[in-house]
Amino acid sequence: MRLSRYFLPVLKETPSEAQIVSHRLMLRAGMIKQASAGIYSWLPLGYKVLKRIEQIVHEEQIRAGHIPMLMPTLQSAELWRESGRYDAYGPEMLRIRDRHDRDMLYGPTNEEMITDIFRSHVASYKDLPLTLYHIQWKFRDEVRPRFGVMRGREFLMKDGYNFDLTKEDALHAYNRHLVSYLRSYERMGLQAIPMRADSGPIGGDDTHEFLVLAETGESEVFYDSQITDLRFGDRAIDYDSVEQCQSVLEEFTSRYARTDETHDPEVFAQIPQERQRVARGIEVGQIFYFGTKYSDAMGATVDDGQGGKVPVHMGSHGIGVSRLVGAIIEASHDDKGIIWPEGVTPFHVAIVNLKQGDAACDGACEDLYKALTAKGLEPLYDDRAERAGAKFATMDLIGLPWRITVGPRGLGAGVVELTSRKTGESEELSPEAAVARVAEIYAPHR
């Protein structure tokens, strides 16, 4: 993409309503525009990051054996009355009445709808286990929406639902989700710590939240510092293996890590003092096992193979896709702007032409653009007639991980400059070597 043809409405000044880093930088980098309180339009740059994150989530869910689908944003109130949650959910639910005077709601989650789909089409234990998921917009009418996409009213979320014959099978689905989430977050350049949490209005006894440590986090968290040394890495895992998934669960949850709702000071005090940590965290996902809560209430049963009918065991599993955009920025930025991890960057590399209109510089930039594109990469070419300082400031603000700078002096020596946004380190390479180096960097992410 050529910047002269792109829609990137960057701001020089920080809007007064932005209270945290991610909100300030998303507005300044032209990623979002507020439509109303807690509701945002996603402008082209922000939308590209959102889609990168969504794609990673899809890939890891499918890798774990989960099946994608799509449910509507509007739901019938009758389903929620069946489960008993319509009146219990609270004022965060946006209730609507249609032209036929039927009670509807803008879905904050989909346990009822997916249970209705299941009971309509699945009758035998032979069809289990089954995990369905979708990525869809949700709405929760927060009383004080703030912090941009971190605590908005409308948000994009992946929510998945497992249906199993027994509790043991359902707990395997729980463990499988924990593993798939760890892999997803690491691909996004994040370390998200699974912490024992409170189930809230979803219900159930077993639940973990995934939190990214950040000063602006809404939750106070308590943890053993050893947990921050853990990485899932590129290890291979058989998601059908109960033992392998259980092993990962124990590895990542055996050390103390809890939110303030479930914090146990006596247990925490048993950790060596030098490893005790108290911090703030941003929730970016949560997994639940809630047994037969919804299947009992809504009649979701299967033939058990012995002539009887049994309610299925269920769980739900969510990742805040739009919230992750803000969380990544909170975890990866400096005083100049965003620093995108390579797995989610909107463009793979910037090309900055220091002397637009110079035949040699223009030609070299065009050749780089074509060569990078031929490698399957997406470059952003700053071909504007702007001074060099303004171009560098724009690229630092929007945070692309790599920049190739082309100028008359370097070209005279047969080189361009490749710069890392994260470290600030640069090296001079021939244009061909710079293209090869960028392609090599992104090979593990494709």
Secondary structure, 3 states (H helix, E strand, C coil): CEHHHCCCCCCCCCCCCCCCHHHHHHHHCCCEEEEECCEEEECHHHHHHHHHHHHHHHHHHHHCCCEECCCCCEEEHHHHHHHCCCCCCCCCCEEEECCCCCEEEECCCCHHHHHHHHHHHCCEHHHCCEEEEEEEEEECCCCCCECHHHECCEEEEEEEEEEECCHHHHHHHHHHHHHHHHHHHHHCCCCEEEEECCCHHHCCCEEEEEEEECCCCCEEEEEEHHHHHCCCCCCCCCCCCHHHHHHHHHHHHCCCEEECCCCCHHHHHCCCHHHEEEEEEEEEEEEEEEECHHHHHHCCEEECCCCCEEECEEEEEEEEHHHHHHHHHHHCEECCEECCCCCCCCCCEEEEECCCCCHHHHHHHHHHHHHHHHCCCCEEEECCCCCHHHHHHHHHHHCCCEEEEECHHHHHCCCEEEEECCCCCEEEECHHHHHHHHHHHHHHHC
